[in-house]
Amino acid sequence: MKPLTITNPAEFGKVAVLMGGTAAEREISLNSGNAVFQALKESGVDALAVDVAGSPIDALAGLKADRVFNIIHGRGGEDGVLQAVLEVMGLPYTGSGVMASALSMDKLRTKLCWQGMGLTTPLWFVLKNEQDIDACIAALGFPVIVKPAQEGSSIGMSKADSREELIEALRVARQYQCDVYAEQWVRGQEYTVGILAGEALPAIRLETPNAFYDFEAKYRANTTLYHCPCGLAAEREQQLQALALQACNGLAVKGWARVDVFIDDNDCAQLIEVNTVPGMTDHSLVPMAAKAAGVDFNQLVWRILETSMAG
């Protein structure tokens, strides 16, 4: 990893750690935020934990913060809305800017960008209502995975193996009041690659007995296996890391992120999505990858905060 650019915690000034939010991932964000806050305090940073349960403008009012560590997952924190507020307020912050956050939070627009770049992502079909079901089946067949386009943490996602299951999966996803699409099921191995300050961290291979790496597998189950080293040959892992960086650069992602990708049974890497405010809980993947690279949790948090100093 690159050497630290900041060595004195006082250079950061007062840091507001924004957590919580109002999206479906609020509980996870609070867990991540408390872990980040404790790490900053242990490193001597003048940090303040801020639970954003409504307007971020109201939450920041009177705090006189010098910068923000954004750890609000999902809509309202990861989709460009908070980033725009902070830009207007003149507060430096961690993570990607308005455009990159908005694009990356919208999995459909992300896939369109990658398609335009010539990068491989699984085939998909937008589902507006039940009238689209038969056309979707004709286009993708089964199985498919149905996703709300603007949610994270696998919230609202379902695997469908039949017409009846596809209808039910659409009903579940539509509860989150955003675009819904079905994606062709990828048979192969699932990997994730963390990005930190323009460098790729070691890849992690995910293994779960669940139908897919869902919310339960991510945050609650003890049956999920995380393989780091991931088991790929060194050259293949480097290719995967380069792909993750390319996928982020194409969306103007900066600071830190996590890219999810499958390597299918034909050895083709298929990009799934980018998370621009990844989890920082005890089950989270970026801290796991950083540790494999020799960066402990407190150092990781420090390095992420450093990225708020750029420009």
Secondary structure as UniProt FT lines:
FT   HELIX           9..12
FT   STRAND          14..20
FT   TURN            24..25
FT   HELIX           26..42
FT   TURN            43..44
FT   STRAND          46..52
FT   HELIX           56..60
FT   TURN            61..62
FT   STRAND          67..70
FT   TURN            75..77
FT   HELIX           81..89
FT   HELIX           98..105
FT   HELIX           107..117
FT   STRAND          124..126
FT   HELIX           130..132
FT   HELIX           133..140
FT   STRAND          144..148
FT   TURN            149..150
FT   TURN            153..156
FT   STRAND          158..160
FT   HELIX           163..174
FT   TURN            175..176
FT   STRAND          180..184
FT   STRAND          188..196
FT   TURN            197..198
FT   STRAND          199..200
FT   STRAND          204..207
FT   HELIX           215..219
FT   STRAND          225..227
FT   HELIX           234..250
FT   TURN            251..252
FT   STRAND          256..264
FT   TURN            265..266
FT   STRAND          269..275
FT   TURN            282..283
FT   HELIX           285..292
FT   TURN            293..294
FT   HELIX           297..306
FT   HELIX           307..309
//
